[in-house]
Amino acid sequence: MGNIGREEISGTHDRAIPEKFLDLMTTGWSKDEIDVAPVPHVKQLTRRRALLSAAFPGDTLVIPTGNIRSRTFGAPYEFRAGSDFLWLTGDQEPNSVLVLHPTATGHDPVLYAQPRSDSSTSAQYLDRMDGEIWHGRRHSPQEKSVLFEIETRALGELPKVLASVASSDRLRVLRGYDTGIDGGMERGSLPVTPDNKERDALLASVLSELRLEKDEWEIAQLQDAVDATVRGFEDVARRLRPDAPTSERYIEGVFSWRARVDGNGLGYSSIVGGGPRSTILHWSRNDAVVEPGQILLLDMGVENVHCYTADVTRVLPVSGTFTPAQRDVYDIVYASRTAGLEAIAPGVEFAEIQTVCNRVLAEGLRGLGLLKGSLEEVLDPETMAYRRWSLHGFGHMLGLDVHDCGHARPEYYGSGTLRENHVLTMEPGLYLQPHDELVPEELRGIGVRIEDDVLVTAGGSRLLTEKLPTASHEVEAWLAAQREAGPREPGVDGV
């Protein structure tokens, strides 16, 4: 919100503030200057901005990070920087906007950032949405210039800048993050029109496409997020009772504890599906109970401190051993996952991996008696009978977003080919609904998804999630080992 003088951000229940108290609150504060140094990945940030500049010579590019949103009155959501903005700047604070100003040789990037709401203004105390007494110290524009090695100016200069280019046909804006820029009443807003809609969409697509190939620093961040996630799965396994019911809320809380201790928090809403809820793909209410003898599907990921997230799914036999029916379904999914991993390599079409995984799933469903006819018949794209029980694709890209690079054009993603340093998930699944009368009764209510995070390498692929076992007998042995080790305290036991 910037500096607000003596205006108060308040509700109707707040009392008026006396002038003498306002005077008191703006005097008697010491300086709180700090020394800052460039962030470790500052060279990568510079390189990424150069890549974007080269993609749009002569165009003005506007990339906002987003604003703080309210969950309820007086209670904001925790802010999370826009992924494209974060990829280009490294800045995790709200309300900033990156503008690439065109030059004869490329672009001059400028970060427009909100000045501090510190002791130099009454906003330190009065602005409950931004004041530093309420929310803590932020970095000044001058400090951000050092941190991210980018020219940084006060956010108040931005409206004049935007107004000067608002009617240009060489302007591209990343939409959906900043309500003021997208067409609010603020001076310098840039509303969507038929003329600029296509231009802006291409900016979003190119940003996603540039982010597809991860650099060395990003791969390290993803491995860090995966390693924290593995520890979270271990924490859950060590607290999962084999002989008594366990609340899904409790399981969710155990993992959330690890996510907050070892990272920013959750990369997405955790899926904790016990028994028949394992067949609900995006079950996230997590308000039921898992019983001994059932399976437990866990789809969870930690977002690390630089906002890269893991995305991992495992299915555990609560009592310690899969039943024959559970194992039959599990082993089909495991075979599909293994075949898909073997197919991953640079130059392989995304669709080809899907075909490999589907073929194994369809063969398994025929073996269970759920599909009739030849393999070619059940895989026929005109019928896709197998999809009744598999429902989704084999995987998706992974990075700053759990479904990363979602604005990439089809020829670069779903209809394209894999390239070295792509990071994606491998997650085939089968979901035999408890009310599906085409499924034998003993198989109903069994849902299995096995999800790994995979780096495409020059020679094939590397599992980032290799520390979590996947074969059914290995899962049983791992679960037994975790239970024997017993619970640990995240951040206390050194892990």
C-alpha positions in Angstrom: 0.0 0.0 0.0 3.0 2.3 0.4 3.2 5.3 2.7 -0.2 6.3 4.1 0.6 9.2 6.4 -1.9 9.3 9.2 -4.6 7.4 7.5 -5.4 4.2 9.4 -6.2 0.8 7.9 -8.8 -0.4 10.3 -12.2 -1.9 11.0 -15.3 -0.2 12.4 -14.4 -1.7 15.8 -11.2 0.4 16.1 -11.1 3.5 18.1 -9.7 6.9 16.9 -6.0 7.4 17.6 -5.0 10.6 19.5 -2.7 13.0 17.7 -0.2 12.9 20.6 0.1 9.1 20.3 0.7 9.5 16.6 3.5 11.9 17.3 5.0 9.5 19.8 4.9 6.7 17.3 6.9 8.6 14.7 9.8 9.6 17.0 12.5 7.9 19.0 13.4 5.1 16.7 17.0 4.0 15.9 18.2 3.2 12.4 18.0 -0.5 11.5 20.3 -0.7 8.5 21.6 -4.1 7.5 24.4 -5.3 5.2 23.2 -7.4 2.3 25.1 -9.4 -0.3 23.9 -10.9 -3.7 21.9 -14.0 -3.5 23.7 -17.3 -4.4 21.9 -17.7 -7.7 22.3 -14.1 -8.9 24.1 -15.1 -12.1 21.3 -17.4 -13.0 18.8 -14.6 -12.5 20.7 -12.4 -14.9 20.9 -15.1 -17.5 17.2 -15.8 -17.3 16.3 -12.2 -17.9 18.7 -12.2 -20.9 16.8 -15.2 -22.3 13.5 -13.4 -22.0 14.9 -10.2 -23.5 16.1 -12.1 -26.5 12.7 -13.6 -27.1 10.9 -10.2 -27.4 13.3 -7.6 -28.9 11.8 -4.1 -28.9 8.9 -5.0 -26.6 8.2 -3.6 -23.2 7.6 -6.5 -20.8 5.7 -6.2 -17.5 5.9 -9.1 -15.0 4.2 -8.5 -11.6 4.6 -10.8 -8.6 1.1 -10.3 -7.2 -0.6 -8.7 -4.2 -1.5 -9.9 -0.7 -5.0 -11.4 -0.7 -7.4 -11.6 2.2 -8.6 -15.0 3.5 -11.2 -13.3 5.8 -11.6 -9.8 7.0 -8.3 -8.7 8.6 -6.7 -12.0 8.0 -4.5 -12.2 4.8 -3.3 -15.3 3.1 0.4 -16.0 3.4 1.9 -14.4 0.3 3.7 -16.5 -2.2 5.6 -14.8 -5.1 4.4 -15.4 -8.7 6.6 -18.1 -10.1 7.6 -16.3 -13.3 8.5 -13.2 -11.4 10.4 -15.2 -8.9 12.3 -17.1 -11.6 13.5 -13.8 -13.1 14.2 -11.8 -9.9 14.6 -14.0 -6.9 12.4 -11.5 -4.9 9.8 -13.1 -2.6 8.2 -10.0 -1.3 4.7 -8.8 -2.5 3.6 -6.0 -4.8 6.7 -5.7 -6.9 6.7 -5.4 -10.7 9.6 -6.3 -13.1 9.7 -4.2 -16.3 12.0 -4.9 -19.1 12.5 -1.6 -21.0 13.6 -2.1 -24.6 16.9 -0.7 -25.8 18.8 -0.8 -29.1 20.8 -3.9 -27.8 18.2 -5.7 -25.7 16.4 -4.5 -22.5 17.2 -2.6 -19.3 15.4 -4.6 -16.5 14.1 -2.5 -13.7 12.4 -3.8 -10.5 9.8 -1.5 -9.1 9.5 -2.3 -5.4 7.5 -1.0 -2.5 9.5 1.2 -0.1 9.8 0.1 3.5 7.0 0.9 5.9 9.5 1.7 8.7 10.0 4.3 11.4 10.3 7.1 8.8 6.5 7.0 8.4 3.5 6.4 10.6 2.7 3.4 8.3 5.1 1.4 10.5 2.4 1.2 13.1 -0.8 2.3 11.3 -0.8 0.1 8.2 -1.8 -3.3 9.5 -1.4 -4.9 6.0 2.1 -3.7 5.5 3.6 -1.9 8.5 6.8 -3.4 9.7 5.7 -3.5 13.4 2.9 -5.7 12.2 4.7 -7.9 9.7 8.4 -7.5 10.1 11.2 -5.7 8.2 11.2 -5.8 4.4 14.1 -5.0 2.1 14.4 -1.4 0.8 14.7 -0.8 -3.0 18.4 0.0 -2.5 18.9 -3.3 -0.7 17.2 -5.2 -3.4 19.5 -3.7 -6.0 22.3 -5.4 -4.2 20.6 -8.6 -3.4 19.4 -9.3 -7.0 21.9 -7.2 -9.0 19.1 -5.4 -10.7 18.2 -1.7 -10.9 15.4 -1.1 -8.4 13.2 1.9 -8.1 10.3 2.9 -5.8 6.9 1.4 -6.8 5.4 4.9 -6.8 7.3 5.5 -10.1 5.5 2.7 -11.9 2.1 4.3 -12.7 3.8 7.0 -14.8 5.9 4.4 -16.6 2.9 2.2 -17.4 0.8 5.2 -18.5 3.6 6.1 -21.1 3.4 2.6 -22.7 -0.3 1.8 -22.2 -1.3 2.3 -25.8 1.8 0.7 -27.4 1.4 -2.3 -29.6 4.9 -3.4 -28.4 3.7 -4.0 -24.8 3.3 -7.4 -23.2 1.9 -7.9 -19.7 1.8 -11.1 -17.6 -1.8 -11.3 -16.5 -3.6 -12.7 -13.5 -1.3 -11.5 -10.7 -1.8 -7.8 -10.0 -5.4 -6.6 -10.0 -4.3 -2.9 -10.4 -2.3 -3.6 -13.5 -4.9 -5.8 -15.0 -7.5 -3.1 -15.2 -8.2 -1.5 -11.9 -8.9 2.2 -11.5 -5.3 3.0 -10.7 -3.5 5.4 -12.9 -1.4 3.5 -15.3 -3.5 0.3 -15.3 -3.3 -1.9 -18.4 -6.7 -3.5 -18.9 -7.1 -6.5 -21.2 -8.3 -5.7 -24.7 -8.8 -7.7 -27.9 -5.7 -6.1 -29.3 -3.4 -7.1 -26.4 -4.9 -10.4 -25.3 -2.9 -12.5 -27.8 0.4 -10.6 -27.2 0.1 -11.1 -23.5 -0.7 -14.8 -23.8 2.4 -15.3 -25.8 4.5 -13.8 -23.0 3.0 -16.2 -20.5 3.7 -19.1 -22.9 7.3 -18.2 -23.6 8.0 -17.7 -19.9 6.8 -21.2 -19.3 8.8 -22.6 -22.2 12.0 -20.9 -20.9 11.5 -22.4 -17.5 11.1 -26.0 -18.8 14.9 -26.7 -18.8 16.2 -26.4 -15.3 19.6 -25.0 -14.6 22.1 -26.6 -12.1 20.9 -24.4 -9.2 17.3 -25.3 -9.8 18.0 -29.0 -9.9 19.7 -28.7 -6.6 16.7 -26.9 -5.2 14.3 -29.6 -6.4 16.5 -32.3 -4.9 16.5 -30.4 -1.6 12.7 -30.3 -1.7 12.5 -34.0 -2.5 14.9 -34.9 0.3 12.7 -32.9 2.8 9.7 -34.7 1.4 11.3 -38.1 1.9 11.9 -37.2 5.6 8.2 -36.2 5.8 7.1 -39.6 4.5 9.4 -41.3 7.0 7.8 -39.2 9.8 4.4 -40.3 8.7 5.4 -44.0 8.5 6.9 -43.9 12.0 3.6 -42.7 13.4 1.1 -44.8 11.4 -0.4 -47.3 13.7 -0.6 -50.9 12.3 -3.1 -52.1 14.8 -5.4 -49.1 15.4 -7.2 -46.4 13.4 -5.2 -43.3 12.5 -6.8 -39.9 11.7 -6.1 -38.6 8.2 -5.9 -35.1 9.9 -3.1 -36.4 12.1 -1.2 -37.8 9.2 -1.6 -34.5 7.3 -0.4 -32.6 10.4 2.7 -34.8 10.8 3.8 -34.1 7.2 2.9 -30.4 7.5 5.2 -30.2 10.5 8.1 -31.5 8.5 7.3 -29.2 5.5 7.4 -26.1 7.7 10.6 -27.1 9.6 12.5 -28.0 6.5 11.0 -25.6 4.0 8.5 -22.9 3.3 5.7 -25.3 3.9 3.5 -27.5 1.7 4.0 -27.3 -2.1 0.2 -28.1 -2.5 -2.6 -29.4 -0.4 -1.7 -32.8 0.8 -3.8 -35.8 -0.3 -4.2 -38.4 2.6 -6.6 -41.0 1.4 -7.2 -44.0 3.5 -9.1 -47.1 2.2 -11.8 -46.2 -0.3 -10.7 -42.6 -0.4 -7.5 -43.7 -2.1 -9.7 -43.8 -5.3 -10.5 -40.1 -5.1 -7.7 -38.4 -7.1 -7.7 -35.1 -5.4 -9.0 -36.0 -1.9 -7.7 -33.2 0.3 -10.4 -32.9 3.0 -8.4 -35.5 4.9 -11.1 -35.7 7.6 -11.7 -39.5 7.8 -9.8 -42.4 9.5 -7.6 -45.0 8.0 -8.1 -48.5 9.4 -5.7 -51.5 9.8 -6.0 -53.7 6.8 -6.6 -50.8 4.4 -4.1 -49.0 2.2 -3.1 -45.4 2.6 -2.4 -43.2 -0.4 -0.2 -40.2 0.4 0.4 -37.5 -2.3 2.5 -34.8 -0.6 5.4 -32.4 -1.3 7.5 -29.9 0.6 8.2 -26.5 -1.0 11.7 -25.5 -0.1 12.9 -22.0 1.0 13.4 -20.9 -2.6 9.9 -22.1 -3.6 10.7 -25.2 -5.5 8.4 -28.1 -4.7 8.5 -31.9 -4.7 5.5 -34.0 -5.7 5.5 -37.5 -4.4 2.9 -40.3 -4.0 3.3 -43.6 -2.2 0.8 -46.2 -1.1 1.3 -47.9 2.2 -0.3 -51.1 3.6 -1.4 -49.9 7.0 -1.1 -53.3 8.7 2.4 -53.8 7.2 1.6 -56.2 4.3 -0.5 -55.8 1.2 -3.5 -58.1 0.8 -3.5 -60.2 -2.4 -6.0 -57.9 -4.0 -4.1 -54.8 -3.0 -0.9 -56.2 -4.3 -2.4 -57.2 -7.6 -3.5 -53.7 -8.3 -0.3 -52.2 -6.9 2.0 -54.3 -8.9 0.2 -53.3 -12.2 0.9 -49.7 -11.4 4.4 -50.4 -10.4 5.0 -52.2 -13.7 3.6 -49.2 -15.6 5.7 -46.8 -13.7 8.9 -48.8 -14.3 8.2 -49.1 -18.1 7.6 -45.3 -18.3 10.8 -44.5 -16.5 12.7 -46.8 -18.9 11.3 -44.8 -21.8 12.4 -41.4 -20.6 15.3 -39.8 -22.5 16.0 -36.7 -24.5 14.2 -36.6 -27.8 11.4 -39.0 -26.7 7.9 -37.7 -27.3 5.8 -36.9 -24.3 3.0 -38.8 -25.9 5.2 -41.9 -26.4 5.7 -42.2 -22.7 2.0 -42.0 -22.1 1.5 -44.8 -24.6 4.0 -47.0 -22.9 2.4 -46.5 -19.5 -1.1 -47.0 -20.8 -0.2 -50.2 -22.5 1.0 -51.7 -19.3 -2.0 -50.5 -17.3 -4.4 -51.9 -20.0 -2.6 -55.3 -19.9 -3.0 -55.4 -16.2 -6.7 -54.5 -16.4 -7.2 -57.3 -18.9 -5.4 -59.7 -16.5 -7.8 -58.6 -13.7 -10.7 -59.4 -16.0 -11.9 -55.7 -16.2 -11.2 -55.3 -19.9 -12.4 -57.6 -22.7 -10.9 -58.0 -26.1 -7.4 -57.6 -27.5 -4.9 -55.0 -26.3 -5.3 -53.0 -29.5 -9.1 -52.9 -29.0 -9.0 -51.7 -25.4 -6.4 -49.1 -26.3 -8.4 -47.8 -29.3 -8.5 -44.0 -29.0 -12.1 -44.1 -30.2 -13.1 -46.0 -27.1 -10.3 -45.7 -24.5 -12.0 -48.2 -22.2 -9.0 -48.4 -20.0 -9.4 -44.8 -19.0 -12.4 -45.6 -16.8 -9.9 -46.9 -14.2 -6.7 -44.8 -15.0 -8.3 -41.4 -15.5 -5.1 -39.2 -15.8 -1.9 -38.8 -17.7 1.4 -40.3 -16.7 2.9 -37.1 -15.3 3.6 -33.4 -15.6 6.5 -30.9 -15.4 7.7 -29.9 -11.9 9.6 -26.9 -10.6 8.5 -23.7 -9.0 4.9 -24.9 -9.5 3.7 -28.4 -8.7 2.2 -28.4 -12.3 5.1 -26.4 -13.7 5.2 -24.4 -17.0 1.5 -24.9 -17.5 1.2 -22.0 -20.1 3.7 -23.7 -22.5 2.4 -24.3 -26.0 1.5 -27.9 -26.9 4.4 -28.3 -29.3 6.8 -27.6 -26.3 5.0 -29.8 -23.8 2.3 -32.3 -24.3 2.8 -32.7 -28.0 6.6 -32.1 -27.8 9.7 -34.0 -26.9 11.7 -34.3 -23.7 15.0 -32.4 -23.4 17.9 -32.8 -21.0 17.3 -31.1 -17.7 13.5 -31.3 -17.9 12.1 -32.3 -14.5 8.8 -34.2 -14.5 6.7 -36.6 -12.5 6.1 -40.2 -13.3 2.7 -41.1 -11.8 0.5 -43.7 -13.4 -2.4 -44.9 -11.4 -5.4 -47.2 -11.1 -8.6 -46.3 -9.2 -11.2 -49.0 -8.7 -14.2 -47.1 -7.2 -16.1 -48.7 -4.3 -19.4 -48.3 -6.1 -18.1 -49.6 -9.6 -20.2 -52.6 -10.5 -17.9 -53.5 -13.3 -15.2 -54.3 -10.8 -15.1 -57.6 -8.8 -16.1 -56.9 -5.2 -12.7 -57.8 -3.7 -11.0 -55.1 -5.8 -13.4 -52.3 -5.1 -12.1 -49.3 -3.1 -8.5 -49.8 -4.1 -6.7 -46.8 -5.5 -3.0 -46.9 -6.3 -0.8 -44.1 -7.6 3.0 -44.3 -7.5 4.6 -40.9 -8.2 8.3 -40.2 -8.6 10.2 -37.0 -9.5 12.5 -37.5 -12.5 15.4 -35.5 -14.0 16.0 -36.1 -17.8 19.7 -36.6 -18.3 21.9 -36.9 -21.4 21.8 -40.7 -21.1 18.2 -41.2 -20.0 16.9 -40.1 -16.5 17.8 -39.9 -12.8 15.3 -40.5 -10.0 15.3 -37.6 -7.6 13.1 -39.7 -5.3 15.2 -42.9 -5.3 15.4 -42.9 -1.5 11.7 -43.9 -1.3 11.1 -47.5 -2.4 8.4 -48.4 -4.8 8.3 -52.2 -5.4 5.6 -53.7 -3.1 8.0 -55.9 -1.1 10.4 -53.0 -0.7 7.6 -50.7 0.6 6.7 -53.3 3.2 10.3 -53.6 4.3 10.7 -49.8 4.4 7.5 -49.4 6.4 8.7 -52.0 8.9 12.1 -50.3 9.2 10.6 -46.9 9.9 8.3 -48.3 12.5 11.2 -49.9 14.2 13.2 -46.7 14.2 10.4 -44.8 15.9 9.2 -41.2 15.8 11.7 -38.3 15.8 11.4 -34.6 16.3 11.8 -32.6 13.2 14.6 -30.0 13.7 15.5 -31.5 17.1 17.0 -34.8 16.1 19.1 -33.1 13.4 17.0 -34.4 10.6 
